[in-house]
C-alpha cells in the first residue's frame, strides 16, 4: 500500500535525483532519524552534502533558503511542526515573497517550505494548529496542499523542480499514513480531475450512480479526506447527494471548479481544520458569492472553533470538525429555506 | 587610486545631499535614509570585493549601491518611482537589486538571507564571497544570531560589516545594545576586527584583509566600523544636539579626510565632474516617465507593470 508518507518521501528522492540544485534544510532531518515524521528518511544517506540538519532556527533557515533560492539553488525547508511557521513569518512575508516583485521580476525565489499542520493527536495548543490561513493572503507566496486523490509525491517533486516562487507545501500529520486512492479504493465514487491552474489539479467527487448533487462541499488536505467519508454517509443514510471539490492549490486562488459546481447546486459549504474567523472558507464563500450572484442560494463555513486546540481527546474532538459535523452542517444547510 | 576613492566618496555625498535638498519639492516618494558621514564604509569595503561578489544592504543602501557601481540616475529614478528606476519604481529607496547587489528595508531578516546566499555560493563552489551590511540597531533582532550561528557551523564565505553609527533612528546605542558588539560575533567563533575610523584607506585595508581571509579560508569574518551619521535617520528626525552633529562633521568627515590627500586642482576637477554627473542624473530621472499597472493574464489578481521606453540599466 502506498501511503502519503511514502509518496512524499519518494517525491523528495526523485527531486534530488533529477536536479542537483535541490538542497534540503530542516531540524533533525538526518538519518537514521530522517525527520520527526520521517518524510526525509534516506535522503541524507543518498545525498550527503545536500541535506543540512539545522539548529532550531526557523527564521534563520527560511531566510537562508530564500537567499539560496535567489542564487540559483532549489532549497526545500522542512519545518517540523506547522505551528512553528510563525517564527519564519518575516522571512516569508517580508523577504521570500517580496523579492521577485519588488526587484521588478529580476530575480526568482524557488523555495519550497514543507510542514505538517493539523491536530487530532493530542499534541495540544502549540503543536496541533492549522495555520496556513495566515499565509493565504500574502502576494508572492503560493500555498499548496496535497490530497490522496492525486499523487502527493509527484506534486511535491514538480513543485520543487518547477516552482519559480516561494511555496508553502502544507502536509497534515494524519494524512501521512493514509493510502493513496486508486480506482479500487475510489470504486464508490465518480472522480474527475480538473486543472485548477497550470501546476495543480483539482478534483470533483460524487457518489457513483447518485442523482444530481444538491450541495457543493469544498475542502483541501485532510479535511477533504473526512469530507469524502461524509459524502458517502450523506448519500446512504440521508439520501442527500453532494459534490466534493478538492483543491490542491490554495493560493493564488483558482476557484473555477468551485464556482462551476456551486452554479449547478446553488449551495456551497466549505470545510477546513483552521479556525473559523477570517479563514480559507470565508474567502472561498466571498469569491463564490461575487462570481455567482444570486445563483448561490445557500452558503456555510465549517471550521475549527475559534479557540486554541486542546490536548484532551474529547475536547479536541469538539473543537476540530469531523465527519459528523460535516454531515450535520450539510443537512442543516440544505434544509435552509431560501 | 586616491583620486578614484575621492570621486566615489564625493559622488555619494552629493547624491545624498541632492536627495535631502529636493525632498521638500515632492519629487520623491516615501522616505529616505541618507548615508551622509558613512561614505567611507561603503567605498572602502565594496571597493575590495571582486566583480562577481555579492553585496547585501539594508534600509540605508544608497551609498552601498553607488559604491557597488550602481547608476545615480537609476537610483534617483527609483526614489522618484520612475520606470527607469533600479527596480522600475516598485521598490523605492530601500529595495534595490542590480547585478549581485540586493537590499531590503526590514532589519534582521536580511542577515539570514545573505547568509543563505553565502551557503549557495559555497555549495556551487563559485568562489563568490558575500558581504552584508548591518547597523547597531539591527543588533536587537534575534534572527541575526541564528544566521551567525549557521555561518560559523557551516563555515560560510561571508563578511558581516557592522556599521555602528551609535544611533538607531533616535535611540542611542547605549540604550539599545548591552555588552560588547564584537563579542556577539566572536561568541560564535567568527574572527572579528573592530576599527574606529572614517578614513577610507584604513577601512579599505581592513576590509581587504578580511575579504581575503573569507575567500581563502571559506569562512565567515566580521568587521565592526565605528562610524558617524551626519544626517537625520530619514528626514528631519535628528534629535541629537546640533553641536554633537557639528563636531562629528568637523572631526569625522570621510570626504574631508580623503580630500586632504589630493591637490586643490585634483579636488576641484573631480568635484566639478561629479556635480555635473549628479545634476544630469537627477534631471534624467526627473524627465523619465512613471510606470503604469495593467492587469496581467498570468493568474488571478496578478498585475504586471508596463514601461514606457524602459532603458537598459546596465
Interface residues (C-beta under 8 A of the other chain):
Chain A: X23 X50 X52 X54 X55 X57 X59 X60 X61 X62 X63 X64 X65 X66 X67 X68 X69 X70 X71 X72 X73 X75 X90 X91 X94 X95 X98 X99 X101 X102 X103 X104 X106 X107 X139 X197 X252 X253 X254
Chain B: X54 X87 X88 X90 X91 X95 X96 X97 X98 X102 X104 X106 X108 X109 X110 X111 X112 X113 X114 X115 X116 X117 X118 X119 X120 X121 X123 X124 X142 X143 X146 X147 X149 X150 X153 X154 X299 X300 X301 X302 X305
